[in-house]
Amino acid sequence: MKYNPYEQMLSVLDLAAEKLGYTLNDYNALRYPERELTVAVPVEMDDGTLKVFTGYRIQHSSSRGPCKGGIRFHPDVDVDEVRALAAWMTWKCAVVNIPYGGAKGAIQVDPSGLSDRELSRLTRRYTAAILPVLGPERDIPAPDVGTDARIMGWIMDTYSMFKGYAVPGVVTGKPIEIGGSLGRKEATGRGVVIVTDEIAFRSGIPMQKAKIAVQGFGNVGGTAARIFYEKGYTVVAVSDVHTGLYNEKGLNIDEIFKHAEANRTLRGYTGKGTREISNDELLTLNVDILVPAALENQITETIAPKVKAKIIVEGANGPTTTRADEILKEKGVVIVPDILANAGGVVVSYFEWVQNLQAIFWDVHEVNSMLKKIMIRSVDEVCALSKGKDTSLRVSAYMVALDRVVKAKKIRGIFP
């Protein structure tokens, strides 16, 4: 079944607007992206052939500040996915109350099939194509699935070459040596852990006794698993795109990281008491906390009835379909929505941007301390509204976010 993530986003948005007592007229403009740019990206490959890739940059809202959002390199990405991701960024920035709107970019490509030179040419040509909509006061990209700090460095350099001077604030998530922030790489995963601790405490689940499963072993899932492990929590399962690993007594995450770094996959790990499982098996394990941190639409209406976790913390964007969300709510599962759970990345991206604009840099303790303060404050606000309005955490998070964006839009008015 094909799921349209933008339509799923709209269904939650409309419900949040209804709960807030908004009419369609109050928020109708926010049901549409402000700007959509589709570009052809020609690249000369190492063998001399010319390939043309399709790229996107979509800006959902700039009502509360510059647009902000990652760039995804993935062969299956499409315009509806990018629209949804851009909108989720708007709500994510608003729910943690940082002065950004939402955007997202993507190229339809499998980056693992490109050489470093091909990847650099692709990135730079794409940057040149979307250059008119970029800028530290306009639209600020960051890493996402299939991209990393190195690619952000290429984007920053390409933009700077066109401007004629260094502009570090045009991207976040870049290498430390050219203006990146300490703590940025781990920020999304660290934020997931902060939120998990808070929600588990409020749900009466002692984290020292909880069993945790993490789907996805990339920057978000891998980092979250490592921090859980360092805090002494029991991570019983992890997975990547190839396979999953399960040990009912708890995995040695440090050993698994060494294996993954050496082999670029979890497949083949043979730790004592550990066996391989599928991603679907991981999602339905008998655990206390499930962290889906892979891609969209992983927990479907087929998977949801089999989910045994008491708490789901959405490390990925849109991992739970609308129908699955309803099934899990009926089962009494607490779902911490993506726009709250994985907002740590954009919070520290904001810190990086501020540091770039001021040319003053913070130590990692200051970064992590401020991240924790903002994430806990946001959890408090969403939980308070959820309790007061008797709504799910997802709807409450959207209500907090939508209210802030609508108020900003009303104050600014409609031009002309």
C-alpha positions in Angstrom: 0.0 0.0 0.0 1.3 3.4 -1.0 1.1 6.0 1.8 1.1 9.7 1.0 3.0 11.3 3.9 1.7 14.8 3.1 -1.9 13.7 3.3 -1.1 12.0 6.6 0.4 15.2 7.9 -2.7 17.2 6.9 -5.0 14.8 8.7 -3.3 15.5 12.0 -3.0 19.2 11.3 -6.8 19.4 10.6 -7.5 17.6 13.9 -5.2 19.9 15.8 -6.9 22.9 14.2 -10.3 21.6 15.2 -9.2 21.1 18.8 -7.9 24.7 18.9 -11.2 26.0 17.6 -9.7 27.3 14.4 -11.7 27.8 11.2 -10.1 26.8 7.9 -9.6 30.4 7.2 -7.3 30.7 10.2 -4.8 28.2 8.9 -5.6 27.3 5.3 -2.4 28.9 4.0 -0.4 26.5 6.1 -1.9 23.5 4.3 0.2 24.4 1.3 4.0 24.9 0.9 5.0 28.5 0.2 7.5 27.6 -2.5 8.4 24.4 -4.4 11.5 24.2 -6.6 12.2 21.2 -8.8 15.6 21.1 -10.5 17.4 18.9 -13.0 20.9 18.1 -11.8 23.2 17.0 -14.6 26.4 15.3 -13.5 29.4 14.1 -15.5 30.1 10.6 -14.2 33.7 9.3 -13.8 33.3 7.2 -17.0 32.4 10.3 -19.0 28.7 9.6 -19.3 26.2 12.3 -18.3 23.4 11.5 -15.9 20.6 13.8 -14.9 19.1 13.6 -11.4 16.0 15.2 -10.1 16.3 17.5 -7.1 13.9 19.4 -4.9 13.9 22.2 -2.4 10.5 22.9 -0.8 9.8 25.7 1.7 6.7 25.2 3.8 6.6 28.3 5.9 8.7 31.3 6.7 6.2 33.0 9.1 8.4 32.6 12.2 11.8 33.0 10.6 14.1 31.6 7.9 13.2 28.2 6.5 15.2 25.3 8.0 15.5 21.7 7.0 17.7 18.9 5.8 18.7 17.6 2.4 18.0 13.9 1.7 19.8 11.7 -0.9 17.7 8.7 -1.5 16.6 6.8 -4.7 12.9 6.5 -3.6 12.3 10.1 -2.5 9.4 12.0 -4.2 7.8 15.4 -4.1 5.1 14.4 -1.6 7.7 13.0 0.8 9.7 16.3 0.6 6.5 18.3 1.1 5.7 16.4 4.2 9.2 16.6 5.5 9.2 20.4 5.0 5.9 20.8 6.8 7.1 18.6 9.7 10.1 20.9 10.0 7.7 23.9 10.4 5.9 22.1 13.3 9.1 20.8 14.7 10.7 24.3 15.0 7.5 25.7 16.4 6.9 23.0 19.0 10.4 23.6 20.5 9.9 27.4 20.0 13.0 28.3 17.9 12.7 31.1 15.3 12.6 29.1 12.1 10.1 27.9 9.5 10.3 24.6 7.7 11.9 23.4 4.5 13.4 20.2 3.0 15.5 19.3 0.1 16.2 16.0 -1.7 17.8 14.4 -4.7 16.6 11.1 -6.2 19.9 9.2 -6.0 21.5 6.3 -4.2 24.7 8.0 -2.8 26.3 4.6 -2.1 26.6 4.1 -5.9 28.6 7.3 -6.5 32.3 7.9 -6.2 33.5 10.8 -3.9 34.1 12.9 -7.0 30.6 12.2 -8.4 29.0 12.9 -5.1 30.8 16.2 -4.9 29.8 17.2 -8.4 26.2 16.2 -7.7 26.1 18.2 -4.5 27.7 21.3 -5.9 25.5 21.4 -9.0 22.4 20.9 -6.9 23.5 23.7 -4.6 24.0 26.0 -7.6 20.5 25.1 -8.9 18.8 26.0 -5.7 21.1 28.9 -4.8 18.4 31.6 -5.4 16.3 30.3 -2.5 19.2 29.7 0.0 20.9 32.0 2.5 21.4 32.3 6.3 18.5 34.7 6.5 16.4 32.8 3.9 16.8 29.0 3.9 19.4 27.0 5.8 19.9 23.3 4.9 21.3 20.5 7.1 22.1 16.8 6.8 19.4 14.2 6.5 19.2 10.6 5.2 22.1 9.9 2.8 23.9 13.1 3.6 26.5 14.1 6.2 28.8 16.8 7.5 31.1 16.5 4.5 28.3 17.2 2.1 27.3 20.2 4.1 30.8 21.5 3.8 30.6 21.2 0.0 27.2 23.1 0.1 28.8 25.8 2.3 31.8 26.2 0.0 29.7 26.3 -3.2 27.4 29.0 -1.8 30.4 30.9 -0.5 32.2 30.8 -3.9 29.1 32.4 -5.5 29.0 35.1 -2.8 32.7 35.8 -2.9 33.3 35.3 0.8 32.9 32.6 3.4 29.2 32.2 4.6 29.3 29.4 7.3 25.7 30.2 8.4 24.2 29.0 5.2 24.2 25.4 6.4 24.3 23.6 9.7 25.6 20.1 10.6 28.9 21.0 8.8 32.4 20.0 10.0 33.7 21.7 13.2 36.7 23.1 11.3 34.5 25.3 9.1 32.0 26.5 11.7 30.1 23.5 12.8 28.9 23.2 16.4 30.2 20.7 19.0 27.4 18.3 19.9 25.5 18.7 16.6 26.2 15.3 15.2 24.8 13.6 18.3 22.0 16.1 18.9 19.0 14.3 17.3 19.8 11.0 19.1 20.6 12.8 22.3 17.3 14.6 22.1 15.5 11.3 21.6 17.1 10.0 24.8 16.2 13.1 26.8 12.5 12.9 25.7 12.4 9.1 26.4 13.7 9.6 29.9 11.0 12.3 30.5 8.1 10.3 29.1 9.1 7.1 30.8 9.3 8.9 34.2 5.8 10.4 33.6 4.5 6.9 32.6 5.9 5.2 35.7 8.4 3.1 33.8 11.8 2.9 35.5 14.4 3.3 32.7 17.0 1.1 34.6 14.6 -1.8 34.3 13.1 -1.0 30.8 13.9 -3.0 27.7 14.5 -0.8 24.6 14.4 -1.6 20.9 15.8 0.8 18.3 15.0 0.5 14.6 17.7 2.2 12.5 21.4 2.4 13.3 22.3 5.6 11.5 23.1 8.9 13.0 19.8 9.1 15.0 19.2 5.5 16.0 22.8 4.6 16.4 23.5 7.6 18.6 20.4 7.0 20.7 21.3 3.4 21.2 24.8 4.3 22.3 23.6 7.0 24.8 21.0 4.5 26.2 23.8 2.0 26.6 26.2 4.5 28.2 23.5 5.4 30.7 23.2 1.8 31.7 19.9 1.1 30.0 19.1 -2.3 28.4 19.0 -2.1 24.6 17.8 -5.5 23.5 17.5 -4.9 19.8 18.9 -2.7 17.0 18.6 -2.8 13.2 19.9 -1.3 10.0 18.6 -1.6 6.4 20.1 -5.1 6.1 19.2 -6.9 9.3 18.4 -6.6 13.0 20.1 -7.9 16.1 18.4 -9.2 19.3 19.6 -10.3 22.7 17.0 -10.5 25.4 19.6 -9.8 28.1 20.9 -6.7 26.3 23.3 -5.9 23.5 26.8 -4.7 23.8 26.4 -1.5 21.7 30.1 -0.6 21.8 31.0 -4.0 20.2 28.2 -3.6 17.6 29.5 -0.1 16.7 32.9 -1.5 16.0 31.5 -4.2 13.9 29.3 -1.8 11.9 32.2 0.6 11.3 34.4 -2.2 10.0 31.7 -3.9 7.9 29.3 -1.0 7.1 26.4 -3.3 8.2 25.1 -5.1 11.3 25.0 -8.3 9.3 27.4 -10.9 10.5 27.7 -9.8 14.1 28.1 -12.8 16.3 28.0 -11.5 19.9 27.2 -14.0 22.6 23.5 -14.6 23.0 22.7 -12.5 20.0 20.7 -13.5 17.0 19.6 -11.8 13.8 16.0 -10.7 13.3 14.0 -8.8 10.7 12.9 -5.2 11.0 9.3 -6.3 11.3 10.3 -8.6 14.2 12.0 -5.8 15.9 8.9 -3.6 15.8 6.8 -6.2 17.5 9.2 -7.4 20.2 8.1 -7.6 23.8 9.8 -4.4 25.0 8.9 -1.4 27.1 10.2 1.3 24.7 10.4 1.2 20.9 12.3 3.8 19.0 11.6 3.7 15.2 14.5 5.8 13.8 14.7 4.6 10.2 12.3 5.9 7.5 8.7 6.9 7.1 5.7 4.5 7.3 7.4 1.6 9.2 4.6 1.0 11.7 1.6 0.3 9.5 -1.9 -0.9 10.3 -0.5 -4.4 9.7 2.3 -4.0 12.3 0.4 -1.9 14.9 -1.8 -4.7 16.3 1.3 -6.7 17.0 3.2 -3.9 18.8 3.9 -4.8 22.4 5.9 -1.7 23.5 4.3 0.6 26.1 6.0 3.7 24.7 7.0 4.6 21.1 9.4 7.4 20.7 9.6 8.5 17.0 13.2 9.1 16.2 12.4 9.1 12.4 10.1 11.5 10.6 6.6 10.0 10.0 7.4 6.3 11.0 3.8 5.7 12.0 0.9 5.8 9.5 -2.4 7.5 10.4 -4.4 4.2 10.7 -1.6 2.6 12.8 -1.6 5.7 15.1 -5.3 5.1 15.7 -4.8 1.4 16.5 -2.0 2.1 18.9 -4.0 4.8 20.7 -6.8 2.2 21.2 -4.2 -0.2 22.7 -3.1 2.5 25.1 0.4 2.9 23.7 2.0 6.3 24.4 3.4 7.7 21.2 5.9 10.6 21.4 5.5 12.2 18.0 8.4 12.9 15.6 8.0 16.7 15.7 8.9 16.6 19.4 11.0 13.4 19.8 13.6 14.1 17.1 13.7 17.9 17.4 17.1 17.8 19.1 18.9 18.1 15.7 17.2 21.3 14.7 17.6 22.8 18.2 21.4 22.3 18.0 21.4 23.4 14.3 19.8 26.6 15.7 22.7 26.9 18.2 25.2 26.4 15.3 23.6 29.1 13.2 23.6 31.5 16.2 27.3 30.8 16.8 28.1 31.4 13.1 26.2 34.7 13.1 27.9 35.9 16.3 31.3 34.3 15.6 31.4 33.1 19.2 31.5 29.3 19.8 30.2 27.3 22.8 31.7 24.3 24.5 29.9 20.9 24.3 28.7 21.1 27.9 26.9 24.4 27.1 25.4 23.0 23.9 24.1 19.8 25.6 22.8 21.7 28.7 20.8 24.1 26.5 19.5 21.2 24.4 18.2 19.4 27.5 16.6 22.6 28.8 14.7 23.2 25.6 13.7 19.6 25.1 12.4 19.2 28.7 10.5 22.6 28.4 8.9 21.4 25.2 7.9 18.0 26.7 6.3 19.9 29.7 4.3 22.1 27.3 3.0 19.3 25.2 2.2 17.0 28.1 0.4 19.8 29.9 -1.8 20.5 26.9 -2.4 16.8 26.3 -3.7 16.4 29.9 -5.7 19.6 29.8 -7.4 18.9 26.4 -7.5 15.1 26.8 -5.6 14.5 23.5 -2.8 12.4 22.4 0.8 13.7 22.5 0.8 13.9 18.7 -2.2 16.1 18.5 -1.1 18.2 21.4 2.3 18.7 19.8 0.6 19.9 16.6 -1.7 22.1 18.6 1.3 23.8 20.3 3.1 24.2 17.0 0.1 25.3 14.9 -1.0 27.9 17.5 2.5 29.5 17.4 2.6 29.6 13.6 -0.9 30.9 13.2 -0.4 33.7 15.7 2.8 34.7 13.9 1.0 34.7 10.5 -1.9 36.7 11.9 0.4 39.3 13.4 2.3 39.7 10.1 -0.9 39.6 8.0 -1.3 38.6 4.3 0.8 40.5 1.8 -0.2 42.7 0.0 
